[in-house]
Amino acid sequence: MGEQPIYTTRAHVFQIDPSTKKNWVPASKQAVTVSYFYDSTRNSYRIISVDGTKVIINSTITANMMFTKTSQKFGQWADSRANTVFGLGFTSEQQLSKFAEKFQEVKEAAKMAREKSQDKVDIRSTRIDLNNDTFDFKDSGPSSPGSKQASSFNGTDDEKIFKVGPEMLLMKTEHESTAQQSKWEAELQSLREKNSMLVEELQHASTNMDVCKKQVGACKEESDALRQKIAELELQCQEAAQEQQRNAELLGRVQQLEAELRDKHQEVENLRRQAEIIPQLMAECDNITSKLQVHTHTHTHTHARTHTHTRDEKSFNNVVCT
């Protein structure tokens, strides 16, 4: 199954300054993912952190390591293999406590794994010692009394040497096979480590690919949202242009109405002025009417007298003629 993450958190990563061994140097510009990995093939634990494509922590946990809390939100541990000291800055005290507890748990698991591995090595050494004891017994056989009796029964000493030689060759062959097996195991372990590194790189590449896919998906969603926003803005611009055209038409209508209103005001002003001279005209009209009435009355009286005089003249002429 290879390496699998068993715990993941986020923190700011620091490393001790190799020149001063005192100052902390930031290994990441921002908080990054820090994970515990378990390799079931090698039965080992590692702390791994990647900032983009750069591996900033690759620390194999051993039984003699110790994680120290130096403040409420900061902790550190020394890695002799990497020849450095790693520091982690968390955003809360709870995250630091969980990471420290996981470090202790993984440390105990690594210790138990080492003890089991040591037990296997001890058992294997015991088996090798037993094989060596058997070989020494057979090798010391010819000098023992039993072996002399066996030589007297089975033949001469030369014949005995001839019979023991193949067994020694067999034991030598077994030792050579064991050495070859150890060599093969070392090569196999080396291949496993290379395979583990390749798997880790593949996991990193897969992780980066997943991140890139997520980023591409997010960019696509953002692009679609921007296209939708652009379409909405274009529609709003069209509506604004139509509204501006309507406003221009309304402005022209308002100006026309203002001109008509000014004309009406001028007409009202003219009518007001005319209304101001109406009383004078009425007075003049009344005066003229009075004069006309007097003139008419005088003319009527004159006409009546003229008519009476004419009638009297006609009567006189008639009398004369008669």
C-alpha positions as CSV (number, residue, x, y, z in Angstrom):
1,M,0.0,0.0,0.0
2,G,3.0,2.3,0.4
3,E,2.9,5.5,2.5
4,Q,-0.4,6.8,3.7
5,P,-1.2,10.1,5.6
6,I,-2.4,9.4,9.1
7,Y,-2.7,13.0,10.4
8,T,-2.6,16.4,8.7
9,T,-2.6,19.9,10.0
10,R,-1.4,23.4,8.9
11,A,1.4,25.4,10.4
12,H,4.2,27.9,9.6
13,V,7.5,26.0,9.0
14,F,10.9,27.2,10.3
15,Q,14.4,25.7,10.3
16,I,17.3,26.7,12.5
17,D,19.9,28.9,10.9
18,P,22.8,26.5,10.1
19,S,25.4,29.2,10.5
20,T,24.3,30.6,13.9
21,K,22.3,27.6,15.3
22,K,20.2,30.1,17.1
23,N,18.0,32.1,14.8
24,W,15.0,30.7,13.0
25,V,14.7,30.9,9.2
26,P,11.2,30.7,7.7
27,A,10.9,27.8,5.3
28,S,7.5,28.8,4.1
29,K,6.0,32.1,3.2
30,Q,2.6,31.1,4.7
31,A,1.0,28.3,6.6
32,V,1.4,25.0,4.7
33,T,0.2,21.4,5.2
34,V,2.2,19.3,7.6
35,S,1.4,15.5,7.6
36,Y,2.4,12.3,9.4
37,F,2.9,9.5,6.9
38,Y,3.1,5.8,7.7
39,D,5.0,3.4,5.5
40,S,3.6,-0.1,6.0
41,T,6.3,-1.6,3.8
42,R,9.2,-0.4,6.0
43,N,7.1,0.1,9.1
44,S,8.3,3.6,9.5
45,Y,6.9,7.1,10.2
46,R,7.7,10.4,8.6
47,I,6.7,14.1,8.9
48,I,6.4,15.6,5.4
49,S,5.5,19.1,4.3
50,V,5.5,20.5,0.8
51,D,5.3,24.2,-0.2
52,G,4.3,24.1,-3.8
53,T,6.8,21.8,-5.5
54,K,9.5,22.2,-2.8
55,V,9.8,19.6,0.0
56,I,10.6,21.6,3.2
57,I,10.2,18.8,5.7
58,N,11.2,15.2,5.2
59,S,11.9,13.9,8.7
60,T,11.9,10.2,9.7
61,I,10.7,9.8,13.3
62,T,12.9,7.7,15.5
63,A,12.5,6.5,19.1
64,N,15.1,8.9,20.5
65,M,13.4,12.0,19.0
66,M,11.6,14.5,21.2
67,F,9.1,17.2,20.4
68,T,9.4,20.3,22.7
69,K,6.8,23.0,23.2
70,T,8.7,26.3,23.4
71,S,5.6,28.5,23.6
72,Q,1.8,28.3,23.6
73,K,1.8,28.0,19.8
74,F,5.3,26.9,18.8
75,G,7.1,23.6,19.0
76,Q,10.3,22.1,17.7
77,W,12.3,18.9,17.2
78,A,15.8,18.0,16.1
79,D,16.5,15.6,13.2
80,S,20.1,14.3,13.3
81,R,19.7,12.7,9.9
82,A,18.7,15.9,8.3
83,N,21.2,17.8,10.5
84,T,18.8,20.5,11.4
85,V,16.1,21.5,13.8
86,F,12.5,22.0,12.6
87,G,10.1,24.5,14.1
88,L,6.3,24.8,13.7
89,G,4.2,27.8,14.4
90,F,0.4,27.1,14.9
91,T,-2.6,29.4,15.0
92,S,-3.9,27.9,18.2
93,E,-2.6,26.1,21.3
94,Q,-5.0,23.2,20.6
95,Q,-3.4,22.5,17.3
96,L,0.0,22.5,18.9
97,S,-1.2,20.0,21.6
98,K,-2.7,17.7,19.0
99,F,0.5,17.7,17.0
100,A,2.6,17.0,20.1
101,E,0.3,14.1,21.1
102,K,0.5,12.6,17.7
103,F,4.3,13.0,17.7
104,Q,4.5,11.1,21.0
105,E,2.1,8.4,19.7
106,V,4.1,8.0,16.5
107,K,7.4,7.9,18.4
108,E,6.1,5.1,20.6
109,A,5.0,3.2,17.5
110,A,8.4,3.7,16.0
111,K,10.0,2.4,19.2
112,M,7.8,-0.7,19.2
113,A,8.6,-1.3,15.5
114,R,12.3,-1.0,16.3
115,E,12.0,-3.5,19.1
116,K,10.2,-6.0,17.0
117,S,12.8,-5.6,14.3
118,Q,15.5,-6.1,16.9
119,D,13.8,-9.3,18.1
120,K,13.8,-10.6,14.6
121,V,17.5,-9.8,14.2
122,D,18.2,-11.6,17.5
123,I,16.3,-14.7,16.5
124,R,18.1,-14.7,13.2
125,S,21.4,-14.4,14.9
126,T,20.5,-17.2,17.2
127,R,19.8,-19.4,14.2
128,I,23.1,-18.5,12.6
129,D,24.9,-19.4,15.9
130,L,23.2,-22.7,16.0
131,N,24.3,-23.5,12.5
132,N,27.8,-22.5,13.4
133,D,27.8,-24.8,16.5
134,T,26.7,-27.7,14.3
135,F,29.5,-27.0,11.9
136,D,32.0,-26.9,14.7
137,F,30.8,-30.2,16.1
138,K,31.2,-31.9,12.7
139,D,34.6,-30.2,12.3
140,S,35.9,-31.5,15.6
141,G,34.6,-35.0,15.0
142,P,37.7,-36.6,13.7
143,S,39.7,-35.8,16.8
144,S,37.1,-37.3,19.1
145,P,37.2,-40.9,20.3
146,G,33.9,-41.6,18.6
147,S,35.3,-40.5,15.4
148,K,38.3,-42.8,15.7
149,Q,35.9,-45.6,16.3
150,A,33.9,-44.5,13.3
151,S,37.1,-44.5,11.2
152,S,37.9,-48.0,12.3
153,F,34.5,-49.1,11.3
154,N,34.0,-47.0,8.2
155,G,37.6,-47.1,6.9
156,T,40.9,-45.2,7.0
157,D,41.4,-41.5,7.9
158,D,41.8,-40.6,4.3
159,E,38.5,-42.2,3.5
160,K,37.0,-40.2,6.5
161,I,38.4,-36.9,5.1
162,F,36.9,-37.8,1.7
163,K,33.5,-38.3,3.3
164,V,33.6,-35.2,5.5
165,G,34.7,-32.9,2.7
166,P,31.3,-32.6,0.9
167,E,29.7,-31.6,4.2
168,M,32.1,-28.8,4.7
169,L,31.5,-27.7,1.1
170,L,27.8,-27.8,1.8
171,M,28.2,-25.6,4.9
172,K,30.4,-23.2,3.0
173,T,27.8,-23.1,0.3
174,E,25.1,-22.3,2.9
175,H,27.2,-19.4,4.3
176,E,27.8,-18.1,0.8
177,S,24.0,-18.4,0.1
178,T,23.4,-16.5,3.4
179,A,25.8,-13.8,2.3
180,Q,24.2,-13.6,-1.1
181,Q,20.8,-13.5,0.5
182,S,21.9,-10.6,2.7
183,K,23.3,-8.9,-0.4
184,W,20.0,-9.5,-2.2
185,E,18.1,-8.2,0.9
186,A,20.2,-5.1,0.9
187,E,19.6,-4.6,-2.8
188,L,15.9,-5.3,-2.2
189,Q,15.8,-2.7,0.6
190,S,17.5,-0.2,-1.6
191,L,15.0,-0.9,-4.3
192,R,12.2,-0.5,-1.8
193,E,13.6,2.8,-0.7
194,K,13.9,4.0,-4.3
195,N,10.4,2.7,-4.9
196,S,9.2,4.5,-1.8
197,M,10.8,7.7,-3.1
198,L,9.3,7.2,-6.5
199,V,5.9,6.6,-4.9
200,E,6.3,9.7,-2.8
201,E,7.3,11.8,-5.8
202,L,4.3,10.2,-7.6
203,Q,2.1,11.2,-4.7
204,H,3.5,14.7,-4.7
205,A,2.9,14.9,-8.5
206,S,-0.6,13.5,-8.1
207,T,-1.2,16.0,-5.3
208,N,0.1,18.8,-7.4
209,M,-2.0,17.6,-10.3
210,D,-5.1,17.5,-8.1
211,V,-4.3,21.0,-6.9
212,C,-3.8,22.1,-10.5
213,K,-7.1,20.5,-11.5
214,K,-8.8,22.3,-8.6
215,Q,-7.2,25.6,-9.6
216,V,-8.2,25.1,-13.2
217,G,-11.7,24.3,-12.1
218,A,-11.8,27.4,-9.9
219,C,-10.4,29.5,-12.7
220,K,-13.1,28.1,-15.0
221,E,-15.8,28.8,-12.5
222,E,-14.4,32.3,-12.0
223,S,-14.2,32.8,-15.8
224,D,-17.8,31.7,-16.2
225,A,-18.9,34.0,-13.5
226,L,-16.9,36.9,-15.1
227,R,-18.6,36.1,-18.5
228,Q,-22.0,36.2,-16.8
229,K,-21.0,39.4,-15.1
230,I,-19.9,40.9,-18.4
231,A,-23.2,39.9,-20.1
232,E,-25.1,41.5,-17.2
233,L,-23.0,44.6,-17.5
234,E,-23.5,44.8,-21.3
235,L,-27.3,44.4,-20.7
236,Q,-27.1,47.2,-18.1
237,C,-25.2,49.3,-20.6
238,Q,-27.8,48.8,-23.2
239,E,-30.5,49.7,-20.7
240,A,-28.5,52.7,-19.6
241,A,-28.2,53.8,-23.3
242,Q,-32.0,53.4,-23.8
243,E,-32.6,55.3,-20.6
244,Q,-30.2,58.0,-21.7
245,Q,-32.1,58.3,-25.0
246,R,-35.4,58.5,-23.1
247,N,-33.9,61.2,-20.9
248,A,-32.8,63.2,-23.9
249,E,-36.3,62.9,-25.4
250,L,-37.8,64.0,-22.1
251,L,-35.3,66.9,-21.8
252,G,-36.4,68.0,-25.3
253,R,-40.0,67.8,-24.3
254,V,-39.3,69.7,-21.1
255,Q,-37.5,72.4,-23.1
256,Q,-40.5,72.6,-25.5
257,L,-42.9,72.8,-22.6
258,E,-40.8,75.5,-21.0
259,A,-40.9,77.5,-24.3
260,E,-44.7,77.1,-24.5
261,L,-44.9,78.1,-20.8
262,R,-42.8,81.3,-21.6
263,D,-45.2,82.1,-24.4
264,K,-48.2,81.6,-22.1
265,H,-46.6,83.8,-19.5
266,Q,-46.1,86.5,-22.2
267,E,-49.7,86.1,-23.3
268,V,-50.8,86.4,-19.6
269,E,-48.6,89.5,-19.2
270,N,-50.2,91.0,-22.3
271,L,-53.7,90.2,-21.1
272,R,-52.8,91.7,-17.7
273,R,-51.6,94.9,-19.3
274,Q,-54.8,95.0,-21.4
275,A,-56.8,94.4,-18.3
276,E,-55.2,97.4,-16.7
277,I,-56.4,99.7,-19.5
278,I,-59.9,98.3,-19.6
279,P,-61.2,100.6,-16.8
280,Q,-59.8,103.6,-18.6
281,L,-61.4,102.4,-21.8
282,M,-64.7,101.8,-20.0
283,A,-64.6,105.3,-18.6
284,E,-63.9,106.7,-22.0
285,C,-66.7,104.5,-23.3
286,D,-69.1,105.8,-20.7
287,N,-68.0,109.4,-21.4
288,I,-68.5,108.9,-25.1
289,T,-71.9,107.2,-24.4
290,S,-72.9,110.2,-22.2
291,K,-71.8,112.6,-24.9
292,L,-73.7,110.6,-27.5
293,Q,-76.8,110.6,-25.3
294,V,-76.6,114.3,-24.9
295,H,-75.9,114.8,-28.5
296,T,-78.8,112.5,-29.5
297,H,-81.1,114.3,-27.1
298,T,-80.2,117.6,-28.5
299,H,-80.5,116.4,-32.0
300,T,-83.9,115.0,-31.3
301,H,-85.1,118.2,-29.8
302,T,-83.8,120.2,-32.7
303,H,-85.3,117.8,-35.2
304,A,-88.7,118.0,-33.4
305,R,-88.7,121.8,-33.6
306,T,-87.7,121.7,-37.2
307,H,-90.4,119.3,-37.9
308,T,-93.0,121.5,-36.1
309,H,-91.9,124.6,-38.0
310,T,-92.1,122.8,-41.3
311,R,-95.5,121.6,-40.5
312,D,-96.6,125.1,-39.5
313,E,-95.2,126.5,-42.8
314,K,-97.0,123.8,-44.8
315,S,-100.3,124.7,-43.0
316,F,-99.7,128.4,-43.7
317,N,-99.0,127.8,-47.3
318,N,-102.1,125.7,-47.6
319,V,-104.2,128.4,-46.1
320,V,-102.7,131.0,-48.4
321,C,-103.3,128.9,-51.4
322,T,-106.8,128.4,-50.4
